[in-house]
Amino acid sequence: MMLSVTAGLQIVILVISAVRVGCDGVVGSGRVVDACGVCGGDSSACRRVAGLFTRPTLPPGYNLVATLPRAACNVTVAELRPSRNFLALRRQDGSFILNGDWAVVRPGEYDGFTYRRHDPESITAPGPLRSPVDIMIIYQEPNPGIKYEYMLPMKVDPVPPIPGINPRPNDKHLKDGSPLNGLDKSPAFPYGTGVQATESQPAPPPARPRGRRRKFVWRVTGFSECSQTCGGGVQTAVVQCVREATQQVVPERRCPEKRPPPQTRRCHTKQPCPPQWEAGEWGPCSVSCGRGGSQTRAVVCRQQLTADLNMVVSDGACAMTPAPARSQPCDGPPCPGHEPEWRAGPWGECSAPCGQGNRSRAVMCQGPYGQSGEEECPQSDRPADEEPCNMGPCPETRSLKHSWLYTEWSQQCSQECGTGIQTRRVICSEGRDAACDASSRPEDRRACSSQRHCAGQWFAGPWGQCSCGLGRQTRSVICIATIRGQQRVTHDSSCPHGLKPPAERNCQANTCPSELWFTSDWSQCSRTCGTGEQSREVHCLDEKQKLANNCPEELRPPARRTCNTHECGTQAVTSGDTEKRGSTHHIKSNDNPVQNNGVNDQAIPDNNGADEVHHKGNDCVDKFPNCHLVVQARLCKYKYYHNNCCHSCRKKF
């Protein structure tokens, strides 16, 4: 089995190598990924970073070894010799990629990293890494040494910060207060003398001669769906002919080379399939002939882990689904002296009530255990299952060869205007309708229409709602006339004028509220400045204008409100004064305009026009320094604040 798997892998490798698809997806381009993970790069912009962590004694549990920076490629982390310690990888958010939470995982692929536990333990990744990753060691015995190395583009910082070390240049202590002893303070090597690191830059390779760019090339534009959703499947590359400059797909005849052979790749290799029952072939029947035997088969729980690993697991893993039957009854071949034979049933009725017809019967092959397949009985001995039959002469009947007769359509329509009906007579030539074919009987009625307009008719809609008490209600009244067979709304002159229904009428609805609130006008402000007060009369009156006590208290209008809240040191400027003086005076107000109005404050009075300012064009300015508080308190609806904070209020709305 192992030899066949190895041979299959070698065939796949040979097929893939024969295709020679570059890292850019172009067939035959020859481009490969350099040491920094750059497609078509020459490794000239890469540097090699290597480190050795040799601190022997560590605190029990997880300890930080180094941090792999973002964009690191060709990562290799390995112990120098086998030990009871374990390697682990941790993300920057604290979650682990492998061997986290004191749980050691099996060797395999984990988020782009390949974990091997062969002595010694190792972790590799082609990269480039999308984010920094911490190398951790789960310490259980003296550390034999951990070696790590990776390639990094020169534009990326190879030593990103690590939690636990203050990155300030003058701070020579760790976060817990322990000094660094003047040794290497690089955040990638937090344990000082226990870490040694080197960086190297390979010499740039010689420049390749410039070749003539091809216009059309074969490019891998995608892959097909995976053949399996779990356990490792196969995807086939989609190869298309494209214009190399724009990557636009063009007809295949544009590419000069022959279409490359199909390329495949593995997919869904990290997701094992759920365990499922697998039943084998049924074994032989326990009896050599006759009935009453039984046969069995093997039923196992099997799980597809990878494309090359399909193993039998415990039956408990398949407990969620019922297991197939492991045994079933069976019959052996017929014993000697019990050969299958034909059996015929009784004849059925003749297909015709009189004259010639056909009749049939059931014919089956009967074996020793019941009905068998017809191929088991001799075909030459098969009885007939159909034969002709004669039910005697039929009684004489007259043929329905009579025709329908009809008159001309009536000359006049049944309606003088609009749509009506025309009629005609239809009879059978024999005198009785039963002697003619009813399905071919001609019509004796049809629709007709007159070009003459019919007189209109009045249509009235429903009455509208009546106001409380004695009121009026209305409804719609329209004239509808039939014109060329269709009803249309026309002018009222088309309908009888004297018969038009009324569109208005008096009505008596539900009783109106007997008691309502009544108010008088506001009185003059008690002060011209410095916050005055206005009042008005509020009374509850019934239908006879007499005082009452049953008005809704929650609807009671306010009887008092504040007015002239500006300070007495300033005076409002009317629009007339503004036009005469050619300037505008700023009007001060209290610092908290919200508190200037009481609970019953409804509006700021006009104050006989003294506070009203008409703003035109550029005259709309704020006259208070705290107009933003007016906007926040939603006082712009009052004329006083709207005039003196014109700009802010207009900007708000």
Secondary structure, DSSP 8 states (H G I E B T S, - for coil): -HHHHHHHHHHHHHHHHHH-B-TTSBBT----B-TTS-BT--STTEEEEEEEE------SEEEEEEEE-TT-EEEEEEESS--S-EEEEEETTS-EEES-TT----SEEETTEEEE-SSS-EEEE----SS-EEEEEEESS----EEEEEEEETTS-SS---TTB---TT--BBTTS-B-TTS---TT-TTGGGEEEEEE--------------SEEEEEEEE---S-SSS-EEEEEEEEEEETTT--B--GGG-SS------EEEES-SS----EEEE------S-SSSS-EEEE--EEEEEEEETTEEEEE-GGGGTTS----SEEEE--S--TT---EEEE------SSSSSEEEEE--EEEEETTEEE-GGGS-GGG---SEEEEE-------------EEE----SS-SSSSEEEEEE--EEETTSSGGGS-GGG---SEEEEEESS----EEEE-------SSEEEEE--EEEEEEETTEEEEE-GGGS-GGG---SEEEEE-S---S-EEEE------S-SSS-EEEE--EEEE-TTS-B-S-S-GGG---SEEEE--S-TTS----HHHHHHHSS-------S-GGGGS-TT------TTTTS-----GGG--B-STTHHHHHHTT-TTSHHHHHHBHHHHHHH-
